[in-house]
Amino acid sequence: MSFDHKHLIDIREYSAEDITLLLDTAERFKAINERRIKKVPVLKGYTVVNMFNEPSTRTRSSFEIAEKRLSCDTLNFGGSSTSTVKGESLDDTVETLCAYKIDMIVVRDKHAGVPYKVAAKSGVSVIDAGDGKHQHPTQALLDLYTIREQLGHLDSLRVGIVGDIGHSRVCGSLVPALKIMGAHVTLIAPQTLMPPAPEVLGADAVTSDLDAALPELDVVYMLRIQQERLEGAPFPSLREYSMLFGLNERRDKLLRPEAIVCHPGPINRGVELDAFMADHPTRSVILDQVYAGVLVRMAALYLLLGGSDEME
């Protein structure tokens, strides 16, 4: 199967076949990541710039690990050390980076749409590592990988996404990705944390009754309450939010025996999840998602840059 994409910016530009190829490629990289020497020369000689204009731990570190394991040359760029702090425009910064004859830019920014601007200006491959409240496609892909790994398939699964829907770029990629793969999606949140038109995301249903929804779900995906993005006071207190929309030991009894629990991290323990659910030995796949991030990002880098076939 061929892979005809240059960028990974909007997951809606990918077909079910494209996503399946990416997930299958990530699965091939799993064997490499579990051996003693976790490195292959498939992207040797390619140069990737990690342009992180917004703080990140999981996404940035997993991209860096993925690049190193593919033998890329990398440049980490962003934060308070960049020229944009001194007043340089985004266009000028991108032009400067491209003068180094790079092959790809992985970009994270607090402003929606920046990856499109970088792609248009640079002419090189671009991966969106999260932009504003818009999208986060590699997060959605690692979520799909984890769910498929745990449950064996994605088609017809019933997935509930719970929490801060309105501020979530994770949701902006995950809902369309799940729909492309044939899953059924329910958004679960208080009205104050829903976007003005939640139907635009493409979910099958919207509800504010978590307890009624839980018994029907195969996957419960808990979103982080993004206190840094909240405007005003969308709920009285974190304690009340946790009572109504947190996953805890009591609600565990409402779940199907085989249901799994996901979270993009970092967890606000005691808010979205209590310790019982966050560390549940069979339901919680949060650390599996972290590991999947390396595999999926290796696959995305490899496919977008058209690396060699020397994967063994």
C-alpha positions as CSV (number, residue, x, y, z in Angstrom):
1,M,0.0,0.0,0.0
2,S,1.4,3.4,-1.0
3,F,1.5,6.4,1.3
4,D,1.0,9.7,-0.6
5,H,1.1,12.3,2.2
6,K,3.7,14.9,2.7
7,H,2.3,16.4,5.9
8,L,0.4,15.2,9.0
9,I,-1.5,18.3,10.0
10,D,-5.3,17.4,9.7
11,I,-6.2,13.8,10.5
12,R,-9.3,14.3,8.3
13,E,-7.1,14.3,5.2
14,Y,-6.2,10.7,6.0
15,S,-8.3,7.7,4.9
16,A,-8.9,4.5,6.9
17,E,-6.3,2.8,4.6
18,D,-3.8,5.5,5.4
19,I,-4.4,5.3,9.1
20,T,-4.2,1.4,9.0
21,L,-0.9,1.6,7.2
22,L,0.5,4.0,9.8
23,L,-0.7,1.8,12.7
24,D,0.7,-1.3,11.0
25,T,4.1,0.4,10.5
26,A,4.1,1.4,14.1
27,E,3.5,-2.2,15.0
28,R,6.6,-3.1,12.9
29,F,8.7,-0.7,14.9
30,K,7.6,-2.3,18.2
31,A,10.0,-5.1,17.7
32,I,12.9,-2.7,17.2
33,N,11.9,-0.8,20.4
34,E,12.0,-4.0,22.5
35,R,15.4,-5.2,21.5
36,R,18.8,-4.3,23.1
37,I,19.9,-1.9,20.4
38,K,16.8,0.3,19.6
39,K,18.1,2.0,16.6
40,V,17.8,1.6,12.8
41,P,19.4,3.6,10.0
42,V,16.3,4.1,7.9
43,L,16.3,7.9,8.2
44,K,20.0,8.4,8.4
45,G,21.0,11.7,6.8
46,Y,17.5,13.3,7.2
47,T,17.3,16.5,9.3
48,V,14.2,17.2,11.5
49,V,13.6,20.4,13.4
50,N,11.5,20.1,16.6
51,M,9.9,23.6,16.7
52,F,8.1,23.7,20.1
53,N,6.8,27.2,20.7
54,E,4.7,25.9,23.6
55,P,5.7,23.8,26.6
56,S,5.5,20.0,26.2
57,T,7.0,17.0,28.0
58,R,5.4,13.8,26.6
59,T,5.0,14.9,23.0
60,R,8.4,16.5,22.7
61,S,10.3,13.7,24.4
62,S,8.6,11.0,22.4
63,F,9.3,12.8,19.1
64,E,13.0,13.2,20.1
65,I,13.3,9.5,21.0
66,A,11.5,8.5,17.8
67,E,13.9,10.6,15.7
68,K,17.0,9.2,17.5
69,R,15.9,5.6,17.0
70,L,15.4,6.3,13.3
71,S,18.9,7.8,13.1
72,C,17.7,11.3,12.1
73,D,19.8,14.4,12.7
74,T,17.7,16.7,14.9
75,L,17.6,20.4,16.0
76,N,15.5,21.3,19.0
77,F,14.1,24.8,18.7
78,G,11.6,26.9,20.6
79,G,10.8,28.4,23.9
80,S,12.4,31.5,25.5
81,S,15.6,31.1,23.5
82,T,14.1,31.7,20.1
83,S,14.3,34.8,17.9
84,T,10.5,35.2,18.0
85,V,11.0,36.4,21.6
86,K,13.1,39.2,20.1
87,G,10.4,40.1,17.7
88,E,11.2,38.0,14.6
89,S,8.2,36.9,12.6
90,L,7.2,33.3,12.2
91,D,7.9,33.5,8.4
92,D,11.4,34.8,9.0
93,T,12.1,32.1,11.6
94,V,10.9,29.4,9.2
95,E,13.0,30.8,6.4
96,T,16.1,30.8,8.6
97,L,15.5,27.2,9.6
98,C,15.0,26.1,6.0
99,A,18.3,27.7,5.1
100,Y,19.9,24.8,6.9
101,K,18.5,22.5,4.2
102,I,16.2,20.6,6.6
103,D,13.7,17.9,5.6
104,M,10.9,18.2,8.2
105,I,9.6,20.5,10.9
106,V,7.6,19.1,13.8
107,V,5.7,22.1,15.2
108,R,3.8,22.8,18.4
109,D,2.2,26.2,19.0
110,K,-0.5,27.8,21.2
111,H,-2.1,29.4,18.1
112,A,-4.3,27.3,15.8
113,G,-3.3,27.1,12.2
114,V,0.5,27.6,12.7
115,P,1.4,24.2,11.2
116,Y,-0.4,25.2,7.9
117,K,1.6,28.4,7.8
118,V,4.8,26.6,8.4
119,A,4.1,24.1,5.7
120,A,3.2,26.8,3.2
121,K,6.3,28.8,4.0
122,S,8.9,26.0,4.3
123,G,8.0,23.6,1.5
124,V,9.2,20.7,3.7
125,S,7.2,18.0,5.5
126,V,5.4,19.2,8.6
127,I,3.9,17.3,11.5
128,D,1.4,19.1,13.7
129,A,2.4,18.3,17.3
130,G,-0.5,20.3,18.7
131,D,-1.8,23.7,17.7
132,G,-4.1,25.8,20.0
133,K,-7.5,24.2,20.4
134,H,-7.4,22.8,16.9
135,Q,-5.7,19.4,16.4
136,H,-3.1,17.0,17.7
137,P,-3.0,14.2,15.1
138,T,-0.2,12.1,16.4
139,Q,-1.9,11.9,19.8
140,A,-5.1,10.6,18.1
141,L,-3.0,8.0,16.2
142,L,-1.3,6.7,19.3
143,D,-4.7,6.5,21.0
144,L,-6.0,4.4,18.0
145,Y,-2.9,2.2,18.2
146,T,-3.4,1.6,21.9
147,I,-7.1,0.9,21.6
148,R,-6.5,-1.5,18.7
149,E,-3.7,-3.2,20.6
150,Q,-5.9,-3.8,23.6
151,L,-9.2,-4.6,22.0
152,G,-8.1,-6.1,18.7
153,H,-10.0,-3.7,16.4
154,L,-11.5,-0.2,16.0
155,D,-14.6,-0.8,13.9
156,S,-17.9,-0.5,15.8
157,L,-16.3,0.2,19.1
158,R,-18.2,2.5,21.4
159,V,-15.9,5.3,22.7
160,G,-16.9,7.9,25.3
161,I,-14.8,11.1,25.5
162,V,-15.2,12.7,28.8
163,G,-14.4,16.2,30.0
164,D,-13.0,19.4,28.6
165,I,-14.3,19.0,25.1
166,G,-14.3,22.7,24.2
167,H,-10.6,23.3,24.9
168,S,-9.3,20.0,23.6
169,R,-7.1,19.7,20.5
170,V,-6.9,16.0,21.3
171,C,-10.6,15.8,20.8
172,G,-10.3,17.7,17.6
173,S,-8.2,14.9,16.1
174,L,-9.5,11.9,18.0
175,V,-13.2,12.2,17.1
176,P,-12.7,12.3,13.3
177,A,-10.0,9.6,13.5
178,L,-12.3,7.3,15.4
179,K,-15.1,8.0,12.9
180,I,-12.8,7.3,10.0
181,M,-12.0,3.9,11.5
182,G,-15.7,3.1,12.0
183,A,-16.1,3.7,15.8
184,H,-19.1,5.3,17.5
185,V,-18.3,8.3,19.6
186,T,-20.2,9.9,22.5
187,L,-19.1,13.3,24.0
188,I,-19.7,13.5,27.7
189,A,-19.3,16.8,29.5
190,P,-21.1,19.7,31.3
191,Q,-22.6,22.1,28.9
192,T,-20.0,24.7,29.9
193,L,-17.2,22.5,28.6
194,M,-18.8,21.7,25.3
195,P,-17.9,23.8,22.2
196,P,-20.7,26.0,20.9
197,A,-21.5,23.5,18.1
198,P,-20.3,20.0,19.3
199,E,-21.9,18.4,16.2
200,V,-19.1,19.9,14.1
201,L,-16.7,17.4,15.6
202,G,-18.7,14.6,14.1
203,A,-19.6,12.6,17.3
204,D,-22.7,10.3,17.2
205,A,-24.1,11.6,20.5
206,V,-23.6,14.3,23.2
207,T,-24.6,13.9,26.9
208,S,-23.9,15.3,30.3
209,D,-24.9,12.1,32.1
210,L,-21.7,10.1,32.7
211,D,-23.3,7.4,34.8
212,A,-25.9,6.6,32.1
213,A,-23.3,6.4,29.4
214,L,-20.6,4.3,31.1
215,P,-22.3,0.8,30.8
216,E,-22.5,1.1,27.0
217,L,-18.8,2.0,26.4
218,D,-15.9,-0.1,25.3
219,V,-13.4,2.8,25.8
220,V,-13.6,5.6,28.3
221,Y,-11.3,8.4,27.2
222,M,-10.8,11.0,30.0
223,L,-9.6,14.4,29.0
224,R,-7.5,16.6,31.2
225,I,-9.1,19.7,32.7
226,Q,-7.0,22.4,31.0
227,Q,-7.0,25.0,33.8
228,E,-4.6,27.1,31.8
229,R,-7.1,27.5,29.0
230,L,-10.3,27.9,30.9
231,E,-12.1,31.3,30.6
232,G,-14.2,32.3,33.6
233,A,-15.5,29.6,35.9
234,P,-17.1,26.8,33.8
235,F,-17.9,24.7,37.0
236,P,-18.1,25.6,40.7
237,S,-15.1,23.7,41.8
238,L,-12.7,20.9,40.8
239,R,-14.3,18.8,43.6
240,E,-17.7,19.2,42.2
241,Y,-16.4,18.4,38.7
242,S,-14.8,15.3,40.0
243,M,-18.0,14.2,41.7
244,L,-20.0,14.5,38.5
245,F,-17.5,13.7,35.7
246,G,-14.5,12.0,37.4
247,L,-13.8,8.3,37.0
248,N,-13.5,6.6,40.4
249,E,-13.8,3.3,42.2
250,R,-17.6,3.6,42.4
251,R,-18.0,4.2,38.7
252,D,-15.7,1.3,37.9
253,K,-18.6,-1.0,38.8
254,L,-20.7,0.7,36.0
255,L,-18.2,-0.3,33.3
256,R,-18.3,-3.3,31.1
257,P,-15.8,-6.0,32.2
258,E,-13.5,-5.6,29.2
259,A,-13.7,-1.7,29.0
260,I,-10.5,0.2,29.0
261,V,-9.6,3.7,30.3
262,C,-7.4,6.2,28.4
263,H,-6.0,9.6,29.2
264,P,-3.7,11.8,27.1
265,G,-1.7,13.0,30.2
266,P,-0.7,14.6,32.4
267,I,-3.4,13.4,34.8
268,N,-4.9,15.7,37.4
269,R,-5.2,12.9,40.0
270,G,-8.4,13.2,42.0
271,V,-10.1,15.3,39.3
272,E,-10.4,13.2,36.1
273,L,-9.3,10.0,37.7
274,D,-8.8,8.8,41.3
275,A,-5.8,6.7,42.1
276,F,-7.8,3.5,41.9
277,M,-8.7,4.1,38.2
278,A,-5.5,5.8,37.1
279,D,-3.4,2.8,38.3
280,H,-6.0,0.0,37.6
281,P,-4.0,-3.1,36.5
282,T,-6.4,-4.1,33.7
283,R,-8.5,-1.0,32.7
284,S,-5.9,1.7,32.7
285,V,-3.8,1.8,29.5
286,I,-2.3,5.3,30.1
287,L,1.3,4.0,30.1
288,D,0.6,2.0,27.0
289,Q,-0.4,5.2,25.3
290,V,2.9,6.8,26.3
291,Y,4.8,3.9,24.7
292,A,2.6,4.0,21.7
293,G,3.6,7.6,21.2
294,V,7.1,6.6,20.3
295,L,6.0,3.8,17.9
296,V,3.4,6.0,16.1
297,R,5.8,9.0,15.8
298,M,8.5,6.7,14.4
299,A,5.9,5.5,11.8
300,A,4.8,9.0,10.9
301,L,8.4,10.2,10.4
302,Y,9.3,7.1,8.4
303,L,6.3,7.2,6.1
304,L,6.3,11.0,5.5
305,L,10.0,11.1,4.7
306,G,10.0,8.0,2.6
307,G,12.7,6.2,4.5
308,S,14.6,3.1,3.3
309,D,13.3,-0.4,3.8
310,E,16.2,-1.4,6.1
311,M,13.9,-1.8,9.1
312,E,15.4,-5.1,10.3
